[in-house]
Amino acid sequence: MPRATLHNRQDSLERALNLFWQKGFHATSLKDIEHALDMRPGSIYATFGSKDGLFQEALDCYSARSLPRDGKPDGQPRLAIDR
């Protein structure tokens, strides 16, 4: 019987996003990620593939919640080409 996942993926992405926002991608170490996500390195790699994979997924999550479905911020002017 498989073990239940003890972490919430969305919560992990939020924590990672905050960490990358504070320190930047290059200054964020795997040790920083381990502490922020409360995960071991093997679990981080198994879940997200790599630091870059985690970063990309965190950005995708941020974009999804920040932009409406049409991909353009509300109230922002549209270029004539977009109309």
N, C-alpha and C positions, 0 to 999 in steps of 0.2 A: 504494500500500500504506500503510495507516494506521500511524502511529508507535506504538510500545509505550508504555503508561503507565509513567512512571518512579516514581510514588508509590504507596504502599499506602493505600487509602482508610481502612481501619481504623486504621492507624498515625496518619494525619492527624487522624482523629477523636479519638484518645487524646491527641495533642499539643494539639489545640484545647481539649479538655475540661480538661486540666491548666492551660492558659493562662487560660481563663475562670474556673476555680476560684481561681487565684492573684490575678488582677487584677479580676475581675468583668466582666460584659458591657460596661457603659458605659465602663469605663476601658481596655478592650482595643482598641487601634487596629488598623487594617488592616496597618500596618507591623509591629506585634507578631505578627499572624497570619502575615504573609509570612515572617518570620524563624523562627517556631516550626514552620511547615509546610514551609519551604524551597520555597515556591511563589511565583510572580509573581501580581499582582492579577488579571490576566485569567484565569489558570488557576483561581484560587480562585473567581471568579464563575462560570466555566464549569462547575466541578465541583459547587459548593454553592449557586449562585444569588445568595447574599448573605451578609453577616455573620450575619444573623438565621437564614438557612437552615442555615448551618454550626452555629450555636449549638443550634438545634432538633434537628438530626441527632445532634450530640454528646450532647445530653440523652437522646434516644431510645436511643442506644447504651448510655449509662450505666444507664438504666432497665431495658433488656433484660437486662443482665448482673447487675443488682442484685435483680431480683424474679423469683420463680419464675413458671411459666407461668400460674398463676391470678391473678397480679397483686398478690398479698398477701405481704408479708415472712413468712418462716418464723418460727414461734414468737411471732408477734404476735397479740394477742387480736383476735377477729373481733367485729364488732358484730352484734347479734341480727338486724339487717336483712340482713346478709351471709350468713347461714346458710341 
